């Protein structure tokens, strides 16, 4: 585009920006109604929200137990713990043979940090956001 085109476009938008459209208090009325609705949530809406939440939780718990979720959850946790302990055992057993300068205490502290502190901080951050 040329300088002449740029000047014409700027002049057009300057004129459009200077125009005022009267709203006869429409904006103030809308903003007042929005503020009023935010302050006073309907009791019916709160009850419906609570009932819907309770219904969804009940259905989720029912499906969890009907489809054997407890057994699956226990099995998954046991596999996770077993795998973590096996991996830690292998690391601590093979570290001296691999010419790694690895202190077992430092390794255990690092594992504790990863397994305890990081999930705690993540949960803390998520709870502050939500």
N, CA, C and O atoms as a GROMACS GRO file, in nm:
protein
  520
    1UNK      N    1   0.084  -0.118   0.000
    1UNK     CA    2   0.000   0.000   0.000
    1UNK      C    3   0.088   0.124   0.000
    1UNK      O    4   0.201   0.124   0.050
    2UNK      N    5   0.033   0.228  -0.058
    2UNK     CA    6   0.110   0.352  -0.067
    2UNK      C    7   0.080   0.440   0.054
    2UNK      O    8  -0.010   0.411   0.133
    3UNK      N    9   0.156   0.546   0.065
    3UNK     CA   10   0.136   0.640   0.175
    3UNK      C   11   0.000   0.708   0.163
    3UNK      O   12  -0.062   0.740   0.264
    4UNK      N   13  -0.045   0.731   0.040
    4UNK     CA   14  -0.175   0.796   0.019
    4UNK      C   15  -0.287   0.706   0.072
    4UNK      O   16  -0.381   0.755   0.135
    5UNK      N   17  -0.277   0.575   0.047
    5UNK     CA   18  -0.378   0.481   0.098
    5UNK      C   19  -0.378   0.479   0.251
    5UNK      O   20  -0.484   0.479   0.314
    6UNK      N   21  -0.260   0.478   0.309
    6UNK     CA   22  -0.250   0.478   0.456
    6UNK      C   23  -0.312   0.605   0.515
    6UNK      O   24  -0.381   0.598   0.617
    7UNK      N   25  -0.287   0.716   0.454
    7UNK     CA   26  -0.343   0.842   0.503
    7UNK      C   27  -0.495   0.841   0.494
    7UNK      O   28  -0.563   0.885   0.586
    8UNK      N   29  -0.548   0.790   0.382
    8UNK     CA   30  -0.694   0.784   0.366
    8UNK      C   31  -0.757   0.690   0.471
    8UNK      O   32  -0.862   0.721   0.526
    9UNK      N   33  -0.693   0.578   0.496
    9UNK     CA   34  -0.746   0.483   0.596
    9UNK      C   35  -0.742   0.545   0.734
    9UNK      O   36  -0.838   0.531   0.810
   10UNK      N   37  -0.634   0.614   0.769
   10UNK     CA   38  -0.624   0.678   0.900
   10UNK      C   39  -0.729   0.787   0.915
   10UNK      O   40  -0.790   0.799   1.021
   11UNK      N   41  -0.751   0.866   0.810
   11UNK     CA   42  -0.854   0.971   0.816
   11UNK      C   43  -0.993   0.910   0.835
   11UNK      O   44  -1.073   0.961   0.912
   12UNK      N   45  -1.020   0.800   0.765
   12UNK     CA   46  -1.150   0.734   0.778
   12UNK      C   47  -1.174   0.688   0.922
   12UNK      O   48  -1.281   0.711   0.978
   13UNK      N   49  -1.073   0.624   0.981
   13UNK     CA   50  -1.090   0.573   1.116
   13UNK      C   51  -1.091   0.685   1.220
   13UNK      O   52  -1.155   0.671   1.324
   14UNK      N   53  -1.021   0.795   1.195
   14UNK     CA   54  -1.028   0.909   1.287
   14UNK      C   55  -1.169   0.966   1.291
   14UNK      O   56  -1.220   1.000   1.397
   15UNK      N   57  -1.232   0.976   1.175
   15UNK     CA   58  -1.369   1.028   1.169
   15UNK      C   59  -1.465   0.931   1.238
   15UNK      O   60  -1.555   0.975   1.310
   16UNK      N   61  -1.446   0.802   1.219
   16UNK     CA   62  -1.535   0.703   1.282
   16UNK      C   63  -1.518   0.703   1.433
   16UNK      O   64  -1.614   0.682   1.506
   17UNK      N   65  -1.396   0.725   1.481
   17UNK     CA   66  -1.371   0.724   1.624
   17UNK      C   67  -1.431   0.846   1.693
   17UNK      O   68  -1.459   0.842   1.812
   18UNK      N   69  -1.450   0.954   1.619
   18UNK     CA   70  -1.503   1.077   1.678
   18UNK      C   71  -1.655   1.076   1.687
   18UNK      O   72  -1.713   1.161   1.755
   19UNK      N   73  -1.720   0.984   1.620
   19UNK     CA   74  -1.866   0.979   1.622
   19UNK      C   75  -1.915   0.929   1.757
   19UNK      O   76  -1.856   0.838   1.816
   20UNK      N   77  -2.021   0.989   1.805
   20UNK     CA   78  -2.083   0.950   1.932
   20UNK      C   79  -2.224   0.901   1.902
   20UNK      O   80  -2.300   0.966   1.830
   21UNK      N   81  -2.259   0.788   1.958
   21UNK     CA   82  -2.393   0.734   1.943
   21UNK      C   83  -2.459   0.740   2.079
   21UNK      O   84  -2.408   0.684   2.176
   22UNK      N   85  -2.573   0.809   2.087
   22UNK     CA   86  -2.644   0.822   2.214
   22UNK      C   87  -2.713   0.690   2.246
   22UNK      O   88  -2.781   0.632   2.161
   23UNK      N   89  -2.696   0.643   2.370
   23UNK     CA   90  -2.764   0.521   2.408
   23UNK      C   91  -2.874   0.546   2.511
   23UNK      O   92  -2.939   0.452   2.557
   24UNK      N   93  -2.894   0.671   2.548
   24UNK     CA   94  -3.002   0.711   2.640
   24UNK      C   95  -3.001   0.628   2.769
   24UNK      O   96  -3.106   0.587   2.816
   25UNK      N   97  -2.883   0.604   2.825
   25UNK     CA   98  -2.872   0.532   2.951
   25UNK      C   99  -2.880   0.381   2.939
   25UNK      O  100  -2.885   0.312   3.040
   26UNK      N  101  -2.882   0.329   2.816
   26UNK     CA  102  -2.893   0.185   2.796
   26UNK      C  103  -2.777   0.110   2.861
   26UNK      O  104  -2.799   0.008   2.927
   27UNK      N  105  -2.655   0.158   2.842
   27UNK     CA  106  -2.538   0.091   2.896
   27UNK      C  107  -2.544   0.085   3.048
   27UNK      O  108  -2.516  -0.020   3.107
   28UNK      N  109  -2.581   0.195   3.112
   28UNK     CA  110  -2.589   0.196   3.259
   28UNK      C  111  -2.696   0.099   3.308
   28UNK      O  112  -2.675   0.032   3.410
   29UNK      N  113  -2.809   0.090   3.238
   29UNK     CA  114  -2.915  -0.003   3.279
   29UNK      C  115  -2.869  -0.148   3.269
   29UNK      O  116  -2.895  -0.229   3.358
   30UNK      N  117  -2.801  -0.180   3.159
   30UNK     CA  118  -2.753  -0.317   3.140
   30UNK      C  119  -2.651  -0.352   3.247
   30UNK      O  120  -2.658  -0.460   3.306
   31UNK      N  121  -2.556  -0.263   3.273
   31UNK     CA  122  -2.454  -0.290   3.374
   31UNK      C  123  -2.516  -0.305   3.513
   31UNK      O  124  -2.468  -0.386   3.593
   32UNK      N  125  -2.620  -0.227   3.544
   32UNK     CA  126  -2.687  -0.238   3.674
   32UNK      C  127  -2.757  -0.373   3.687
   32UNK      O  128  -2.752  -0.435   3.794
   33UNK      N  129  -2.822  -0.419   3.581
   33UNK     CA  130  -2.889  -0.549   3.587
   33UNK      C  131  -2.790  -0.664   3.599
   33UNK      O  132  -2.816  -0.761   3.669
   34UNK      N  133  -2.676  -0.653   3.531
   34UNK     CA  134  -2.573  -0.757   3.543
   34UNK      C  135  -2.521  -0.763   3.686
   34UNK      O  136  -2.508  -0.871   3.742
   35UNK      N  137  -2.492  -0.648   3.743
   35UNK     CA  138  -2.442  -0.646   3.881
   35UNK      C  139  -2.546  -0.700   3.978
   35UNK      O  140  -2.510  -0.770   4.073
   36UNK      N  141  -2.673  -0.670   3.955
   36UNK     CA  142  -2.780  -0.719   4.041
   36UNK      C  143  -2.791  -0.871   4.034
   36UNK      O  144  -2.808  -0.937   4.136
   37UNK      N  145  -2.782  -0.928   3.915
   37UNK     CA  146  -2.791  -1.072   3.900
   37UNK      C  147  -2.672  -1.143   3.960
   37UNK      O  148  -2.686  -1.253   4.014
   38UNK      N  149  -2.553  -1.082   3.952
   38UNK     CA  150  -2.434  -1.144   4.011
   38UNK      C  151  -2.443  -1.146   4.162
   38UNK      O  152  -2.393  -1.240   4.225
   39UNK      N  153  -2.504  -1.046   4.223
   39UNK     CA  154  -2.515  -1.041   4.368
   39UNK      C  155  -2.616  -1.140   4.422
   39UNK      O  156  -2.596  -1.195   4.530
   40UNK      N  157  -2.724  -1.164   4.350
   40UNK     CA  158  -2.833  -1.246   4.400
   40UNK      C  159  -2.860  -1.366   4.309
   40UNK      O  160  -2.948  -1.360   4.223
   41UNK      N  161  -2.782  -1.473   4.327
   41UNK     CA  162  -2.813  -1.592   4.247
   41UNK      C  163  -2.946  -1.652   4.292
   41UNK      O  164  -2.979  -1.651   4.410
   42UNK      N  165  -3.018  -1.701   4.199
   42UNK     CA  166  -3.150  -1.755   4.227
   42UNK      C  167  -3.139  -1.880   4.313
   42UNK      O  168  -3.051  -1.963   4.294
   43UNK      N  169  -3.232  -1.891   4.410
   43UNK     CA  170  -3.234  -2.008   4.497
   43UNK      C  171  -3.267  -2.133   4.416
   43UNK      O  172  -3.216  -2.242   4.444
   44UNK      N  173  -3.351  -2.117   4.315
   44UNK     CA  174  -3.386  -2.231   4.230
   44UNK      C  175  -3.262  -2.278   4.153
   44UNK      O  176  -3.240  -2.399   4.141
   45UNK      N  177  -3.184  -2.186   4.102
   45UNK     CA  178  -3.063  -2.223   4.029
   45UNK      C  179  -2.964  -2.294   4.119
   45UNK      O  180  -2.900  -2.391   4.078
   46UNK      N  181  -2.950  -2.246   4.244
   46UNK     CA  182  -2.859  -2.312   4.338
   46UNK      C  183  -2.906  -2.454   4.368
   46UNK      O  184  -2.825  -2.546   4.374
   47UNK      N  185  -3.036  -2.471   4.389
   47UNK     CA  186  -3.089  -2.605   4.418
   47UNK      C  187  -3.072  -2.698   4.299
   47UNK      O  188  -3.033  -2.814   4.315
   48UNK      N  189  -3.103  -2.648   4.180
   48UNK     CA  190  -3.086  -2.731   4.061
   48UNK      C  191  -2.940  -2.771   4.041
   48UNK      O  192  -2.910  -2.885   4.006
   49UNK      N  193  -2.850  -2.678   4.065
   49UNK     CA  194  -2.707  -2.708   4.052
   49UNK      C  195  -2.665  -2.813   4.153
   49UNK      O  196  -2.592  -2.906   4.119
   50UNK      N  197  -2.710  -2.800   4.275
   50UNK     CA  198  -2.677  -2.897   4.379
   50UNK      C  199  -2.735  -3.035   4.346
   50UNK      O  200  -2.667  -3.136   4.360
   51UNK      N  201  -2.861  -3.037   4.302
   51UNK     CA  202  -2.924  -3.165   4.267
   51UNK      C  203  -2.853  -3.232   4.149
   51UNK      O  204  -2.832  -3.353   4.150
   52UNK      N  205  -2.817  -3.154   4.051
   52UNK     CA  206  -2.746  -3.209   3.936
   52UNK      C  207  -2.610  -3.266   3.976
   52UNK      O  208  -2.571  -3.373   3.930
   53UNK      N  209  -2.540  -3.194   4.062
   53UNK     CA  210  -2.411  -3.242   4.110
   53UNK      C  211  -2.427  -3.372   4.188
   53UNK      O  212  -2.351  -3.466   4.166
   54UNK      N  213  -2.523  -3.377   4.278
   54UNK     CA  214  -2.547  -3.499   4.355
   54UNK      C  215  -2.586  -3.616   4.266
   54UNK      O  216  -2.541  -3.729   4.288
   55UNK      N  217  -2.668  -3.590   4.165
   55UNK     CA  218  -2.708  -3.695   4.072
   55UNK      C  219  -2.586  -3.749   3.996
   55UNK      O  220  -2.571  -3.870   3.983
   56UNK      N  221  -2.501  -3.660   3.947
   56UNK     CA  222  -2.382  -3.703   3.872
   56UNK      C  223  -2.287  -3.782   3.961
   56UNK      O  224  -2.230  -3.881   3.916
   57UNK      N  225  -2.269  -3.739   4.085
   57UNK     CA  226  -2.181  -3.811   4.177
   57UNK      C  227  -2.238  -3.949   4.206
   57UNK      O  228  -2.164  -4.048   4.208
   58UNK      N  229  -2.370  -3.958   4.228
   58UNK     CA  230  -2.434  -4.087   4.257
   58UNK      C  231  -2.420  -4.182   4.137
   58UNK      O  232  -2.390  -4.300   4.155
   59UNK      N  233  -2.441  -4.131   4.018
   59UNK     CA  234  -2.428  -4.215   3.898
   59UNK      C  235  -2.283  -4.261   3.881
   59UNK      O  236  -2.258  -4.378   3.849
   60UNK      N  237  -2.189  -4.170   3.902
   60UNK     CA  238  -2.047  -4.208   3.888
   60UNK      C  239  -2.008  -4.313   3.991
   60UNK      O  240  -1.940  -4.410   3.957
   61UNK      N  241  -2.051  -4.297   4.115
   61UNK     CA  242  -2.020  -4.398   4.217
   61UNK      C  243  -2.087  -4.531   4.186
   61UNK      O  244  -2.027  -4.637   4.203
   62UNK      N  245  -2.211  -4.525   4.141
   62UNK     CA  246  -2.280  -4.648   4.104
   62UNK      C  247  -2.209  -4.721   3.993
   62UNK      O  248  -2.190  -4.843   4.001
   63UNK      N  249  -2.171  -4.650   3.889
   63UNK     CA  250  -2.099  -4.712   3.778
   63UNK      C  251  -1.963  -4.764   3.821
   63UNK      O  252  -1.917  -4.868   3.773
   64UNK      N  253  -1.899  -4.692   3.911
   64UNK     CA  254  -1.768  -4.734   3.962
   64UNK      C  255  -1.778  -4.872   4.028
   64UNK      O  256  -1.697  -4.960   4.003
   65UNK      N  257  -1.879  -4.888   4.113
   65UNK     CA  258  -1.892  -5.016   4.184
   65UNK      C  259  -1.954  -5.126   4.097
   65UNK      O  260  -1.919  -5.242   4.112
   66UNK      N  261  -2.046  -5.089   4.008
   66UNK     CA  262  -2.109  -5.191   3.921
   66UNK      C  263  -2.006  -5.254   3.828
   66UNK      O  264  -2.008  -5.376   3.806
   67UNK      N  265  -1.917  -5.174   3.775
   67UNK     CA  266  -1.819  -5.226   3.680
   67UNK      C  267  -1.687  -5.266   3.745
   67UNK      O  268  -1.586  -5.279   3.676
   68UNK      N  269  -1.687  -5.286   3.876
   68UNK     CA  270  -1.568  -5.336   3.944
   68UNK      C  271  -1.455  -5.237   3.951
   68UNK      O  272  -1.338  -5.274   3.937
   69UNK      N  273  -1.486  -5.112   3.971
   69UNK     CA  274  -1.383  -5.009   3.976
   69UNK      C  275  -1.291  -5.023   4.095
   69UNK      O  276  -1.172  -4.992   4.086
   70UNK      N  277  -1.345  -5.069   4.209
   70UNK     CA  278  -1.262  -5.080   4.328
   70UNK      C  279  -1.150  -5.181   4.308
   70UNK      O  280  -1.035  -5.156   4.344
   71UNK      N  281  -1.184  -5.296   4.250
   71UNK     CA  282  -1.082  -5.399   4.225
   71UNK      C  283  -0.978  -5.348   4.126
   71UNK      O  284  -0.858  -5.372   4.144
   72UNK      N  285  -1.023  -5.280   4.022
   72UNK     CA  286  -0.930  -5.226   3.923
   72UNK      C  287  -0.840  -5.121   3.984
   72UNK      O  288  -0.721  -5.114   3.954
   73UNK      N  289  -0.896  -5.038   4.071
   73UNK     CA  290  -0.818  -4.934   4.136
   73UNK      C  291  -0.712  -4.996   4.228
   73UNK      O  292  -0.597  -4.953   4.228
   74UNK      N  293  -0.753  -5.096   4.306
   74UNK     CA  294  -0.656  -5.163   4.394
   74UNK      C  295  -0.545  -5.229   4.313
   74UNK      O  296  -0.428  -5.218   4.348
   75UNK      N  297  -0.582  -5.296   4.206
   75UNK     CA  298  -0.482  -5.363   4.122
   75UNK      C  299  -0.386  -5.262   4.060
   75UNK      O  300  -0.266  -5.286   4.054
   76UNK      N  301  -0.438  -5.151   4.013
   76UNK     CA  302  -0.354  -5.048   3.952
   76UNK      C  303  -0.256  -4.989   4.053
   76UNK      O  304  -0.140  -4.967   4.022
   77UNK      N  305  -0.304  -4.964   4.174
   77UNK     CA  306  -0.216  -4.909   4.277
   77UNK      C  307  -0.108  -5.009   4.314
   77UNK      O  308   0.008  -4.972   4.333
   78UNK      N  309  -0.145  -5.136   4.325
   78UNK     CA  310  -0.046  -5.238   4.359
   78UNK      C  311   0.060  -5.251   4.250
   78UNK      O  312   0.178  -5.266   4.280
   79UNK      N  313   0.019  -5.246   4.125
   79UNK     CA  314   0.115  -5.253   4.014
   79UNK      C  315   0.205  -5.131   4.016
   79UNK      O  316   0.326  -5.144   3.995
   80UNK      N  317   0.150  -5.014   4.042
   80UNK     CA  318   0.228  -4.891   4.046
   80UNK      C  319   0.332  -4.896   4.158
   80UNK      O  320   0.448  -4.863   4.136
   81UNK      N  321   0.291  -4.938   4.277
   81UNK     CA  322   0.384  -4.946   4.390
   81UNK      C  323   0.490  -5.052   4.362
   81UNK      O  324   0.609  -5.029   4.386
   82UNK      N  325   0.449  -5.168   4.311
   82UNK     CA  326   0.544  -5.275   4.281
   82UNK      C  327   0.646  -5.231   4.178
   82UNK      O  328   0.766  -5.257   4.192
   83UNK      N  329   0.600  -5.165   4.074
   83UNK     CA  330   0.690  -5.118   3.968
   83UNK      C  331   0.787  -5.013   4.023
   83UNK      O  332   0.906  -5.016   3.992
   84UNK      N  333   0.737  -4.922   4.105
   84UNK     CA  334   0.824  -4.818   4.162
   84UNK      C  335   0.930  -4.880   4.253
   84UNK      O  336   1.047  -4.842   4.246
   85UNK      N  337   0.889  -4.974   4.336
   85UNK     CA  338   0.986  -5.037   4.426
   85UNK      C  339   1.088  -5.121   4.350
   85UNK      O  340   1.206  -5.122   4.384
   86UNK      N  341   1.043  -5.191   4.246
   86UNK     CA  342   1.135  -5.270   4.165
   86UNK      C  343   1.236  -5.180   4.093
   86UNK      O  344   1.355  -5.210   4.088
   87UNK      N  345   1.187  -5.071   4.039
   87UNK     CA  346   1.277  -4.977   3.969
   87UNK      C  347   1.378  -4.917   4.066
   87UNK      O  348   1.496  -4.904   4.032
   88UNK      N  349   1.333  -4.882   4.187
   88UNK     CA  350   1.425  -4.828   4.286
   88UNK      C  351   1.528  -4.932   4.327
   88UNK      O  352   1.646  -4.900   4.344
   89UNK      N  353   1.484  -5.057   4.343
   89UNK     CA  354   1.576  -5.165   4.380
   89UNK      C  355   1.681  -5.187   4.270
   89UNK      O  356   1.799  -5.203   4.299
   90UNK      N  357   1.636  -5.188   4.147
   90UNK     CA  358   1.729  -5.206   4.035
   90UNK      C  359   1.828  -5.091   4.029
   90UNK      O  360   1.947  -5.112   4.005
   91UNK      N  361   1.780  -4.969   4.050
   91UNK     CA  362   1.868  -4.853   4.045
   91UNK      C  363   1.974  -4.861   4.156
   91UNK      O  364   2.092  -4.840   4.131
   92UNK      N  365   1.930  -4.892   4.276
   92UNK     CA  366   2.025  -4.898   4.387
   92UNK      C  367   2.119  -5.018   4.376
   92UNK      O  368   2.232  -5.012   4.424
   93UNK      N  369   2.073  -5.126   4.313
   93UNK     CA  370   2.158  -5.245   4.298
   93UNK      C  371   2.261  -5.226   4.188
   93UNK      O  372   2.376  -5.265   4.204
   94UNK      N  373   2.222  -5.167   4.079
   94UNK     CA  374   2.313  -5.155   3.965
   94UNK      C  375   2.395  -5.027   3.966
   94UNK      O  376   2.489  -5.015   3.887
   95UNK      N  377   2.364  -4.933   4.051
   95UNK     CA  378   2.439  -4.808   4.053
   95UNK      C  379   2.587  -4.828   4.085
   95UNK      O  380   2.671  -4.767   4.019
   96UNK      N  381   2.622  -4.911   4.183
   96UNK     CA  382   2.767  -4.930   4.210
   96UNK      C  383   2.841  -4.998   4.095
   96UNK      O  384   2.961  -4.975   4.079
   97UNK      N  385   2.774  -5.080   4.017
   97UNK     CA  386   2.841  -5.149   3.907
   97UNK      C  387   2.847  -5.065   3.780
   97UNK      O  388   2.918  -5.101   3.687
   98UNK      N  389   2.775  -4.957   3.775
   98UNK     CA  390   2.771  -4.876   3.653
   98UNK      C  391   2.863  -4.756   3.659
   98UNK      O  392   2.853  -4.665   3.577
   99UNK      N  393   2.955  -4.755   3.756
   99UNK     CA  394   3.049  -4.644   3.774
   99UNK      C  395   2.979  -4.510   3.791
   99UNK      O  396   3.027  -4.407   3.744
  100UNK      N  397   2.866  -4.513   3.858
  100UNK     CA  398   2.795  -4.390   3.891
  100UNK      C  399   2.827  -4.353   4.035
  100UNK      O  400   2.827  -4.440   4.123
  101UNK      N  401   2.854  -4.230   4.058
  101UNK     CA  402   2.877  -4.185   4.195
  101UNK      C  403   2.741  -4.147   4.254
  101UNK      O  404   2.704  -4.030   4.258
  102UNK      N  405   2.668  -4.248   4.299
  102UNK     CA  406   2.533  -4.227   4.348
  102UNK      C  407   2.526  -4.267   4.494
  102UNK      O  408   2.550  -4.382   4.531
  103UNK      N  409   2.494  -4.171   4.574
  103UNK     CA  410   2.476  -4.196   4.716
  103UNK      C  411   2.333  -4.246   4.739
  103UNK      O  412   2.238  -4.179   4.696
  104UNK      N  413   2.314  -4.361   4.804
  104UNK     CA  414   2.178  -4.412   4.823
  104UNK      C  415   2.088  -4.318   4.901
  104UNK      O  416   1.967  -4.312   4.877
  105UNK      N  417   2.144  -4.244   4.993
  105UNK     CA  418   2.064  -4.148   5.070
  105UNK      C  419   2.013  -4.037   4.979
  105UNK      O  420   1.897  -3.996   4.989
  106UNK      N  421   2.098  -3.989   4.891
  106UNK     CA  422   2.057  -3.884   4.797
  106UNK      C  423   1.951  -3.938   4.702
  106UNK      O  424   1.855  -3.868   4.669
  107UNK      N  425   1.968  -4.062   4.659
  107UNK     CA  426   1.869  -4.123   4.570
  107UNK      C  427   1.734  -4.136   4.639
  107UNK      O  428   1.631  -4.107   4.579
  108UNK      N  429   1.735  -4.180   4.765
  108UNK     CA  430   1.609  -4.193   4.839
  108UNK      C  431   1.544  -4.057   4.863
  108UNK      O  432   1.422  -4.045   4.856
  109UNK      N  433   1.624  -3.956   4.891
  109UNK     CA  434   1.569  -3.821   4.908
  109UNK      C  435   1.509  -3.769   4.777
  109UNK      O  436   1.403  -3.705   4.779
  110UNK      N  437   1.574  -3.797   4.666
  110UNK     CA  438   1.520  -3.754   4.536
  110UNK      C  439   1.389  -3.826   4.506
  110UNK      O  440   1.294  -3.764   4.458
  111UNK      N  441   1.383  -3.955   4.536
  111UNK     CA  442   1.260  -4.031   4.514
  111UNK      C  443   1.149  -3.979   4.605
  111UNK      O  444   1.034  -3.964   4.561
  112UNK      N  445   1.182  -3.951   4.731
  112UNK     CA  446   1.083  -3.896   4.824
  112UNK      C  447   1.033  -3.761   4.776
  112UNK      O  448   0.914  -3.732   4.785
  113UNK      N  449   1.123  -3.680   4.724
  113UNK     CA  450   1.082  -3.549   4.671
  113UNK      C  451   0.984  -3.565   4.557
  113UNK      O  452   0.881  -3.497   4.553
  114UNK      N  453   1.013  -3.654   4.465
  114UNK     CA  454   0.927  -3.674   4.349
  114UNK      C  455   0.792  -3.734   4.388
  114UNK      O  456   0.688  -3.694   4.336
  115UNK      N  457   0.794  -3.830   4.481
  115UNK     CA  458   0.671  -3.900   4.516
  115UNK      C  459   0.584  -3.825   4.618
  115UNK      O  460   0.464  -3.849   4.624
  116UNK      N  461   0.643  -3.736   4.697
  116UNK     CA  462   0.566  -3.670   4.803
  116UNK      C  463   0.548  -3.522   4.776
  116UNK      O  464   0.435  -3.473   4.770
  117UNK      N  465   0.657  -3.449   4.759
  117UNK     CA  466   0.650  -3.304   4.752
  117UNK      C  467   0.585  -3.254   4.623
  117UNK      O  468   0.500  -3.165   4.628
  118UNK      N  469   0.623  -3.308   4.510
  118UNK     CA  470   0.568  -3.258   4.383
  118UNK      C  471   0.416  -3.278   4.373
  118UNK      O  472   0.347  -3.185   4.332
  119UNK      N  473   0.361  -3.396   4.408
  119UNK     CA  474   0.215  -3.407   4.406
  119UNK      C  475   0.147  -3.312   4.506
  119UNK      O  476   0.040  -3.258   4.478
  120UNK      N  477   0.211  -3.292   4.623
  120UNK     CA  478   0.155  -3.199   4.721
  120UNK      C  479   0.148  -3.058   4.664
  120UNK      O  480   0.045  -2.992   4.675
  121UNK      N  481   0.256  -3.012   4.603
  121UNK     CA  482   0.258  -2.875   4.545
  121UNK      C  483   0.158  -2.863   4.430
  121UNK      O  484   0.091  -2.761   4.417
  122UNK      N  485   0.148  -2.966   4.349
  122UNK     CA  486   0.052  -2.963   4.238
  122UNK      C  487  -0.090  -2.954   4.290
  122UNK      O  488  -0.170  -2.875   4.239
  123UNK      N  489  -0.123  -3.033   4.392
  123UNK     CA  490  -0.257  -3.028   4.450
  123UNK      C  491  -0.282  -2.893   4.514
  123UNK      O  492  -0.393  -2.840   4.504
  124UNK      N  493  -0.182  -2.837   4.579
  124UNK     CA  494  -0.197  -2.707   4.643
  124UNK      C  495  -0.222  -2.598   4.540
  124UNK      O  496  -0.309  -2.512   4.560
  125UNK      N  497  -0.149  -2.600   4.429
  125UNK     CA  498  -0.169  -2.501   4.323
  125UNK      C  499  -0.306  -2.515   4.259
  125UNK      O  500  -0.373  -2.416   4.232
  126UNK      N  501  -0.346  -2.640   4.234
  126UNK     CA  502  -0.478  -2.662   4.172
  126UNK      C  503  -0.589  -2.617   4.264
  126UNK      O  504  -0.688  -2.560   4.217
  127UNK      N  505  -0.577  -2.641   4.394
  127UNK     CA  506  -0.682  -2.599   4.487
  127UNK      C  507  -0.689  -2.449   4.496
  127UNK      O  508  -0.797  -2.394   4.516
  128UNK      N  509  -0.577  -2.379   4.483
  128UNK     CA  510  -0.581  -2.234   4.488
  128UNK      C  511  -0.641  -2.176   4.360
  128UNK      O  512  -0.702  -2.070   4.362
  129UNK      N  513  -0.624  -2.245   4.249
  129UNK     CA  514  -0.681  -2.198   4.122
  129UNK      C  515  -0.831  -2.221   4.119
  129UNK      O  516  -0.907  -2.133   4.079
  130UNK      N  517  -0.872  -2.339   4.160
  130UNK     CA  518  -1.014  -2.374   4.157
  130UNK      C  519  -1.082  -2.310   4.274
  130UNK      O  520  -1.203  -2.327   4.292
   0.00000   0.00000   0.00000
